[in-house]
Amino acid sequence: MEKMTAEKAVKILAEHGTHISLEEAEIVVDFLRKLAKIAVGQCLREEEGLIREIEDDITKKNSLNFSYVDCRLVHKGINGRTGR
């Protein structure tokens, strides 16, 4: 995956009729990188919590059905509840 640069952002936005300066694009790209780091960190923390919950359920010998939805691991115990 290629890294998004301010130059690429200016080009992509211009192709869609939005014109910004290189300086503005640098601010936007920096903001989007920070936002992406926050989103990934939050997703990983949620998944870590769900993994702990699953481990607890396994310890209690519940039968589990696993599936991935978005970036969250969802599991259903024998009583049908969804861990979130």
mmCIF file of the C-alpha atoms, coordinates in Angstrom:
data_MODEL
# 
_entry.id   MODEL 
# 
loop_
_atom_site.group_PDB 
_atom_site.id 
_atom_site.type_symbol 
_atom_site.label_atom_id 
_atom_site.label_alt_id 
_atom_site.label_comp_id 
_atom_site.label_asym_id 
_atom_site.label_entity_id 
_atom_site.label_seq_id 
_atom_site.pdbx_PDB_ins_code 
_atom_site.Cartn_x 
_atom_site.Cartn_y 
_atom_site.Cartn_z 
_atom_site.occupancy 
_atom_site.B_iso_or_equiv 
_atom_site.pdbx_formal_charge 
_atom_site.auth_seq_id 
_atom_site.auth_comp_id 
_atom_site.auth_asym_id 
_atom_site.auth_atom_id 
_atom_site.pdbx_PDB_model_num 
ATOM 1  C CA . MET A 1 1  ? 0.000   0.000   0.000  1.00 0.00 ? 1  MET A CA 1 
ATOM 2  C CA . GLU A 1 2  ? 1.387   3.375   -0.997 1.00 0.00 ? 2  GLU A CA 1 
ATOM 3  C CA . LYS A 1 3  ? 1.660   6.161   1.537  1.00 0.00 ? 3  LYS A CA 1 
ATOM 4  C CA . MET A 1 4  ? -0.712  9.072   0.961  1.00 0.00 ? 4  MET A CA 1 
ATOM 5  C CA . THR A 1 5  ? 1.206   12.276  0.305  1.00 0.00 ? 5  THR A CA 1 
ATOM 6  C CA . ALA A 1 6  ? 0.007   15.848  0.222  1.00 0.00 ? 6  ALA A CA 1 
ATOM 7  C CA . GLU A 1 7  ? 0.766   15.927  -3.501 1.00 0.00 ? 7  GLU A CA 1 
ATOM 8  C CA . LYS A 1 8  ? -1.431  12.885  -4.134 1.00 0.00 ? 8  LYS A CA 1 
ATOM 9  C CA . ALA A 1 9  ? -4.206  14.384  -1.995 1.00 0.00 ? 9  ALA A CA 1 
ATOM 10 C CA . VAL A 1 10 ? -4.134  17.606  -4.036 1.00 0.00 ? 10 VAL A CA 1 
ATOM 11 C CA . LYS A 1 11 ? -4.335  15.595  -7.276 1.00 0.00 ? 11 LYS A CA 1 
ATOM 12 C CA . ILE A 1 12 ? -7.152  13.306  -6.089 1.00 0.00 ? 12 ILE A CA 1 
ATOM 13 C CA . LEU A 1 13 ? -9.227  16.177  -4.734 1.00 0.00 ? 13 LEU A CA 1 
ATOM 14 C CA . ALA A 1 14 ? -8.679  18.227  -7.915 1.00 0.00 ? 14 ALA A CA 1 
ATOM 15 C CA . GLU A 1 15 ? -9.955  15.300  -9.992 1.00 0.00 ? 15 GLU A CA 1 
ATOM 16 C CA . HIS A 1 16 ? -13.179 15.549  -7.975 1.00 0.00 ? 16 HIS A CA 1 
ATOM 17 C CA . GLY A 1 17 ? -13.496 19.317  -8.284 1.00 0.00 ? 17 GLY A CA 1 
ATOM 18 C CA . THR A 1 18 ? -12.012 20.334  -4.925 1.00 0.00 ? 18 THR A CA 1 
ATOM 19 C CA . HIS A 1 19 ? -8.942  22.539  -5.096 1.00 0.00 ? 19 HIS A CA 1 
ATOM 20 C CA . ILE A 1 20 ? -6.692  22.997  -2.073 1.00 0.00 ? 20 ILE A CA 1 
ATOM 21 C CA . SER A 1 21 ? -3.134  24.204  -1.631 1.00 0.00 ? 21 SER A CA 1 
ATOM 22 C CA . LEU A 1 22 ? -0.234  21.875  -0.887 1.00 0.00 ? 22 LEU A CA 1 
ATOM 23 C CA . GLU A 1 23 ? -0.037  23.356  2.619  1.00 0.00 ? 23 GLU A CA 1 
ATOM 24 C CA . GLU A 1 24 ? -3.741  22.617  3.235  1.00 0.00 ? 24 GLU A CA 1 
ATOM 25 C CA . ALA A 1 25 ? -3.291  19.095  1.872  1.00 0.00 ? 25 ALA A CA 1 
ATOM 26 C CA . GLU A 1 26 ? -0.407  18.486  4.312  1.00 0.00 ? 26 GLU A CA 1 
ATOM 27 C CA . ILE A 1 27 ? -2.697  19.463  7.194  1.00 0.00 ? 27 ILE A CA 1 
ATOM 28 C CA . VAL A 1 28 ? -5.494  17.196  5.916  1.00 0.00 ? 28 VAL A CA 1 
ATOM 29 C CA . VAL A 1 29 ? -3.177  14.215  5.377  1.00 0.00 ? 29 VAL A CA 1 
ATOM 30 C CA . ASP A 1 30 ? -1.607  14.670  8.820  1.00 0.00 ? 30 ASP A CA 1 
ATOM 31 C CA . PHE A 1 31 ? -5.078  14.821  10.411 1.00 0.00 ? 31 PHE A CA 1 
ATOM 32 C CA . LEU A 1 32 ? -6.220  11.689  8.559  1.00 0.00 ? 32 LEU A CA 1 
ATOM 33 C CA . ARG A 1 33 ? -3.104  9.779   9.694  1.00 0.00 ? 33 ARG A CA 1 
ATOM 34 C CA . LYS A 1 34 ? -3.814  10.726  13.311 1.00 0.00 ? 34 LYS A CA 1 
ATOM 35 C CA . LEU A 1 35 ? -7.468  9.751   12.925 1.00 0.00 ? 35 LEU A CA 1 
ATOM 36 C CA . ALA A 1 36 ? -6.498  6.386   11.397 1.00 0.00 ? 36 ALA A CA 1 
ATOM 37 C CA . LYS A 1 37 ? -4.107  5.643   14.296 1.00 0.00 ? 37 LYS A CA 1 
ATOM 38 C CA . ILE A 1 38 ? -6.876  6.399   16.801 1.00 0.00 ? 38 ILE A CA 1 
ATOM 39 C CA . ALA A 1 39 ? -9.393  4.211   14.936 1.00 0.00 ? 39 ALA A CA 1 
ATOM 40 C CA . VAL A 1 40 ? -6.998  1.261   14.648 1.00 0.00 ? 40 VAL A CA 1 
ATOM 41 C CA . GLY A 1 41 ? -5.998  1.577   18.307 1.00 0.00 ? 41 GLY A CA 1 
ATOM 42 C CA . GLN A 1 42 ? -9.633  1.625   19.401 1.00 0.00 ? 42 GLN A CA 1 
ATOM 43 C CA . CYS A 1 43 ? -10.431 -1.400  17.255 1.00 0.00 ? 43 CYS A CA 1 
ATOM 44 C CA . LEU A 1 44 ? -7.496  -3.338  18.705 1.00 0.00 ? 44 LEU A CA 1 
ATOM 45 C CA . ARG A 1 45 ? -8.501  -2.441  22.275 1.00 0.00 ? 45 ARG A CA 1 
ATOM 46 C CA . GLU A 1 46 ? -12.079 -3.610  21.612 1.00 0.00 ? 46 GLU A CA 1 
ATOM 47 C CA . GLU A 1 47 ? -10.814 -6.843  20.112 1.00 0.00 ? 47 GLU A CA 1 
ATOM 48 C CA . GLU A 1 48 ? -8.457  -7.386  23.053 1.00 0.00 ? 48 GLU A CA 1 
ATOM 49 C CA . GLY A 1 49 ? -11.401 -7.008  25.446 1.00 0.00 ? 49 GLY A CA 1 
ATOM 50 C CA . LEU A 1 50 ? -13.469 -9.439  23.411 1.00 0.00 ? 50 LEU A CA 1 
ATOM 51 C CA . ILE A 1 51 ? -10.632 -11.953 23.396 1.00 0.00 ? 51 ILE A CA 1 
ATOM 52 C CA . ARG A 1 52 ? -10.499 -11.769 27.192 1.00 0.00 ? 52 ARG A CA 1 
ATOM 53 C CA . GLU A 1 53 ? -14.266 -12.298 27.321 1.00 0.00 ? 53 GLU A CA 1 
ATOM 54 C CA . ILE A 1 54 ? -13.990 -15.278 24.970 1.00 0.00 ? 54 ILE A CA 1 
ATOM 55 C CA . GLU A 1 55 ? -11.236 -16.768 27.111 1.00 0.00 ? 55 GLU A CA 1 
ATOM 56 C CA . ASP A 1 56 ? -13.503 -16.394 30.145 1.00 0.00 ? 56 ASP A CA 1 
ATOM 57 C CA . ASP A 1 57 ? -16.354 -18.076 28.269 1.00 0.00 ? 57 ASP A CA 1 
ATOM 58 C CA . ILE A 1 58 ? -14.083 -20.932 27.199 1.00 0.00 ? 58 ILE A CA 1 
ATOM 59 C CA . THR A 1 59 ? -13.027 -21.353 30.803 1.00 0.00 ? 59 THR A CA 1 
ATOM 60 C CA . LYS A 1 60 ? -16.719 -21.665 31.685 1.00 0.00 ? 60 LYS A CA 1 
ATOM 61 C CA . LYS A 1 61 ? -16.980 -24.303 28.904 1.00 0.00 ? 61 LYS A CA 1 
ATOM 62 C CA . ASN A 1 62 ? -19.533 -22.441 26.783 1.00 0.00 ? 62 ASN A CA 1 
ATOM 63 C CA . SER A 1 63 ? -19.775 -23.557 23.182 1.00 0.00 ? 63 SER A CA 1 
ATOM 64 C CA . LEU A 1 64 ? -18.943 -20.597 20.936 1.00 0.00 ? 64 LEU A CA 1 
ATOM 65 C CA . ASN A 1 65 ? -19.564 -19.555 17.355 1.00 0.00 ? 65 ASN A CA 1 
ATOM 66 C CA . PHE A 1 66 ? -16.923 -17.113 16.018 1.00 0.00 ? 66 PHE A CA 1 
ATOM 67 C CA . SER A 1 67 ? -17.189 -14.672 13.140 1.00 0.00 ? 67 SER A CA 1 
ATOM 68 C CA . TYR A 1 68 ? -15.502 -11.411 12.109 1.00 0.00 ? 68 TYR A CA 1 
ATOM 69 C CA . VAL A 1 69 ? -17.623 -8.321  11.484 1.00 0.00 ? 69 VAL A CA 1 
ATOM 70 C CA . ASP A 1 70 ? -15.816 -5.131  10.467 1.00 0.00 ? 70 ASP A CA 1 
ATOM 71 C CA . CYS A 1 71 ? -12.779 -4.944  12.731 1.00 0.00 ? 71 CYS A CA 1 
ATOM 72 C CA . ARG A 1 72 ? -14.606 -6.333  15.774 1.00 0.00 ? 72 ARG A CA 1 
ATOM 73 C CA . LEU A 1 73 ? -14.516 -9.995  16.752 1.00 0.00 ? 73 LEU A CA 1 
ATOM 74 C CA . VAL A 1 74 ? -18.043 -11.042 17.623 1.00 0.00 ? 74 VAL A CA 1 
ATOM 75 C CA . HIS A 1 75 ? -18.907 -14.237 19.443 1.00 0.00 ? 75 HIS A CA 1 
ATOM 76 C CA . LYS A 1 76 ? -22.136 -15.857 20.478 1.00 0.00 ? 76 LYS A CA 1 
ATOM 77 C CA . GLY A 1 77 ? -22.357 -18.087 23.505 1.00 0.00 ? 77 GLY A CA 1 
ATOM 78 C CA . ILE A 1 78 ? -24.829 -20.924 23.885 1.00 0.00 ? 78 ILE A CA 1 
ATOM 79 C CA . ASN A 1 79 ? -27.440 -18.487 25.201 1.00 0.00 ? 79 ASN A CA 1 
ATOM 80 C CA . GLY A 1 80 ? -27.164 -16.395 21.968 1.00 0.00 ? 80 GLY A CA 1 
ATOM 81 C CA . ARG A 1 81 ? -25.820 -13.237 23.569 1.00 0.00 ? 81 ARG A CA 1 
ATOM 82 C CA . THR A 1 82 ? -23.362 -11.204 21.545 1.00 0.00 ? 82 THR A CA 1 
ATOM 83 C CA . GLY A 1 83 ? -20.133 -10.045 23.186 1.00 0.00 ? 83 GLY A CA 1 
ATOM 84 C CA . ARG A 1 84 ? -19.281 -6.390  22.521 1.00 0.00 ? 84 ARG A CA 1 
# 
